[in-house]
């Protein structure tokens, strides 16, 4: 099947479905939760506790406090993408009869907060932080795995200049995968009804593939279709180099220019020139029968690649913001980091059909009605 260029462009904005007619077709008709609602609540915290403890162990991280709101002037909020279409909630704090006001934003992720925090908390090379982050993303379409309420294990670790390479990235990804796989086994041991032939276990190993190699396999498919197709063959994959413009003229997906490094030249296992030191972990979800993203992560930009990426995106004026100045001056440490979706991971490990079964947020009436007809009970 061949897709028009417009399909590929429309596919860059994010992985949401886009309308409720399609969502109703996508949600399974034969769904029955393996856990009742009380068991689900217990299992959520079993998984949460296991992942937090073992991420700290595997990556030498420490749990820290994380902001829900930030000062607009700091430039520290996560813009999620480079075109500004998914902006944060902003509000004015009049404070002292507007004599000392603050213009604040609700965070969309803690991505850019974490790097300065490494310095402020005094972490050295090989050490880092882990947060129980909460955020609001008002511009998402609310479907089965997207919500305006976001919960993530946002983490960041100090690295050396010589660690900025694919071998180091793959090592960290494998350690994260070990934790996710371990959480699955912990959930199965504590809640045996989760074991089911129709829902295969996660593979022991994760497969690595560059976005450029994935495009070579499926040159006529948009990004989401490429991911869906490969995951039916390889059920757990880390796609490397998300943000760099590929041979068809489009990046695999839009990425902001000021956190992950997607411009650095690299070489594939087969010796082919590639780009990027970041990526996403995606798995095949046997409940929804769809692609399922668990985490976005990467080696962060240094002074050189920050400038290169901001030049590509036409945002060089951002170099005047405090966050960006810290990177250029070298005051902010080099790092690797990412955000692991808590609800997404719990949804997958507990074999749920909808994010609303493991997180409490707002959903439109039409979605709740669709879910009720399909035996899916979203939390409110």
N, C-alpha and C positions, 0 to 999 in steps of 0.2 A: 504494500500500500504506500502511495506517495502523498505527502502532505505539502500544502502550499507554504511559502515563506511566511505568510501571515500567521499560520498556525504555530510556527516555531517562535515567532516574536511574541504572540499572545501567551505562549507557554513559559515565558521567562519570569513573569511576575510572582509566581509562587505555585504551590502544589494543590491549591483548593479546587473543588469541583466546579463551583460557579453558579449553580441554580438548583432548586429543590426538586424539579422534575427528574434531573439526572441523579440526584442524591437518592431519591426514592428507588430508582432502578438499581443503584449500586449497593445499598444496604441489603444484607442477606435476608431471604425469606424463611430460612430454616434454622434460625438462631435460637439457642437456649443457653443461657449463661451456666457455666460449670459451677459457679459459686452463687449463693444467695446474697442478698444485699448486706447482711451482717458479716458474713464470711468475707465478702469483698472488702469491707472496711478493714478487717483484721489483716487480710492479705496485702493491702496497700502498704500498711506500715511495716510488715515483714520485709517486703521488697525494698521499701525506702531505707529502713535501718541497714539492711545488708549492703545496699549499694553505697551508702554514705560511708560506712565503716571500711569497706574494701577499696573504694576509690582512694580514700586517705592512705590506706596501707600500700596499694600498688603504685601510687604516684607521689607518695610522701607529701600529702596535702593536710591542711588543718582547717577545720570549720571556722568561718568568720561571719560576722554580721554583714548585711548587704543593703543598700538603699532601695526604697520604693520610689522616692522622688529625688530629682537632681536639679540643680540650678541651670537654667538655660545657658547662661554665659560660660559655663564650664566646657561646653561642647562635648560632654561626656556621654550623652545619651546615644543609644544604638539606633541608627537610622534604618537598619535591616537591609536596605538595598541602596543602589546608587542614584536612583531617579527621584527619590523623595516622595513617592506615591503612598508610602505607608508611614505616615507621620505620627508622632506621639501626642498624647493628650497634654495640653498646656493650660496653666491657670496662674492667676495673679494673687499673690499673698500681700495684702495691703500693709500689714504689720506696722504698728506705731503710727496709725492714721496716715499711712503712705509716706512717712518720713524715711523709713528704712525698708522699702518693699523688696520682694523677691519674685521674679518670674520663674516659675518652676514647671517641670515636666514629669509625668509619670514614666518610669523607665519602661523601655520595650525589651531590653535585656541588659545585663550587667557587663557586657563585653568590654567596653572601654573604661569602665570604672575599675576593673580588676587589675589592669597593668599598673597604674599609679598606686593602687592599694598594696601591691607586692612590695613596693619601696617603703610605703608608710608603715607597714607591719614588720619590716625588716627581714624579709625572706631572702635567702641567698640562693646560689645556683643549686638546682636539684630539689628545691623546696617550693611549696606553693599553697594556695588557698582553695577552699571549696565552699560554696554558698548554697543556701536553700532559697533560691531567688523566686520572687513573684513579680509579675509584670502585667501590663495591659496593652493589647494591640487592637486598636479600635477599627482598623481597616481590613481585618480578615473577613472572608466569607465564612459563616459559621456552618460547618458541615460535620462529618463524623469524626474527623481528627484535627480540626481547627477550632479554636475558641478565642474569644477576646481576652480571656484570662489565661495567663501562661505561667507554668511552674517549671523551673529548670534547676538542675544541678550545674550551676555555672562555676567553672574551675579555671585556674591559671597557675602556671609553674614557671619559675625563672630558669632560663637556659643560657648556654654559652654561644658565642658567634659560630663556633664549629658545629654546634648542634642543629644549625639551620639547614637540614638536608632530609631527603626522603627516608633514609634508613632510620633516623631518629623519629620521624613522624610515624612510620610504620610500627616501630617499637611501642610507642605510646598508644597507638590504636589497638594493638594486640593486648595490651594490659587492660584497656577499657573493655574490650570484648570479653576478656577473661572474667571481669566483674559482672558483666551483663549475663553471661552464660552461667556463672555461679549463682546469680540471683534467680535465674530460671529454675535451677536445681533445688535451691532453697524453697522456692514456692511450691514445687512439685512434692518435696518431702513433707512440707507442713500441710499441704492441701492436695491429697492424692487424686481428687476428682479432676484436677487440671490435666492429668495425663490422659491423652486421648489419641487414638490412631489418626483421626481426621485432622489433628493439629500437630504436625511434626515438630520435634524439638529443634532448637537453633543448632546449626552446625558447630563443631568444636573450634573450627578455624574460620576466620573471615578472609574473603578474597579481595585483593587490591586491583583496581583498574583505573587508568587515567580517563578523564572525560574525553580526551582526544581519541583514545582507543575505542571507547564506547560509540562515539560518532562514526568511526570507521566501520564498526559492525552494522550499524543501522543508520546510514547517512540520510535516509529520507524521512526518518521519524522525528517528531518533536521530542524534547527532553523527557517529559513524563512517560511517553510511550517507550522511549529507549530504556528507561529505568524499569518500567513494568515488564518489558520483554526479557531483559537480562535476569531479573530477579526470579522469573519462573524457571530459569536454568540454573542460576546460582543464587540461593536464597538469602545470602548475607554478603554484602559487598561494601567496600569503602571506595567511593569515587573520588579520585585525586584531581586537583586543579580546577576548582569551580570558581569561575569569574573571568578567566582568560578567554579571549575571543577565539573561537575554534574555526576550522577550515570552512564551515558553511556561513561564516560571518556573524555568528551569535555565540555568546558564552553559554556554557551548559545551564547556568542560572545566574541571575544578577547577584553580585556580592558588593557590599559596601567597600569603599576604597581604603579605609583607614583602620582596619583590624587584621583580617586574614591576609596573608601574602599569596596572591594568585598570579604574580607577574614573574617571579624568579625562574630562570631557565633550569630545567632538570633533565634527566635522562631516564627513560623507561627501562624495565628489566631486560628488554630486547635491544637496548642501545639506541632507541629513537629519541630525538630531542622532544621534550615536553615542557610544560610550564606549571608552576604553582606548588605551594607547600601546604595546601589545605584540603579539606574534603568533607564528605558526609558519610555516615553509616546508614545504610538502608537495608531493610529486610523484607521478605515476602510475608505478608499477613494472611494466614490461612483462614481466618475468620471473615475478614472483609474481602479477601481475594484481590488484594491491591498492594501496591508499593507502600512502604511504611518507613518514614524517616525517624531515626532515634536521636541522632546527634549531628550537629555541625561544629567543626573544629578546625584548628590549624596552627601552624607556626605563624606568629604575628609579624607585621611589617617592621622593618628597621627604618632608619632615617632615609636610606636610599630608595627602598621600594615604596615607602609611604609617598615620597615625592613623585615617583614614577606613576603610581596608581592614581593619585590625585590629578596629575596632568592628563592622564587618559580620560578621566571622568569629568574634567573641567572644573575641579573643585580646589584649585591651588590656594584660594583665599582661606581655606580651612587651616592652613599652616599658621595662621595668626591666633588660633585658639589654644588655650592652655594645654589641653591633652596632646595636641599635635606638636606643640613646642617641646614638650617633655621628651617625645620620641626623637625629634631632630637633634636636641641637645645631648642626648644620651643619658639624661637624668632618669628617665623611665627605663627599667631593665628590659632586656630581650626576654621574650616569653613564648610559650605555647599554651593554648587554652581552647575552651569550647563550652558548649551548653548541651547537656543531655536532657531531653524532655522527660520530666517526671511522669506526667499523665500519659504521654505517648508510650513510654517504656512499660508502665504499669498496665496500660491497656493491652499491650502485646503479650506480656508475660502472663496475664490473668485471662487471656483469651476473650477479650471483650470486643463487642462490635462497634462501640461508640465511646469517644472520650468522656462524654457526660456520665458514664457509669463509674468513673473513678475520680472525677473532679466536679466541684460544685461551682456553677457559674450561671449566666443567663443564656437562655436559648429562645428563639422565636417560636411562637405558637405552632407554626406549620411544621417545624422540625420535630417538636414534641409529639405532634399528632402522627407524623410518619413513623417515628420510633415506636410509639405505643402499638401501632398496627403490626409491627414486626417483632413484638415481644422484647423490645429494648427499653429499659427504664432508666431515664437520665435523672441525675440528682439535681435538686433545686434547693 
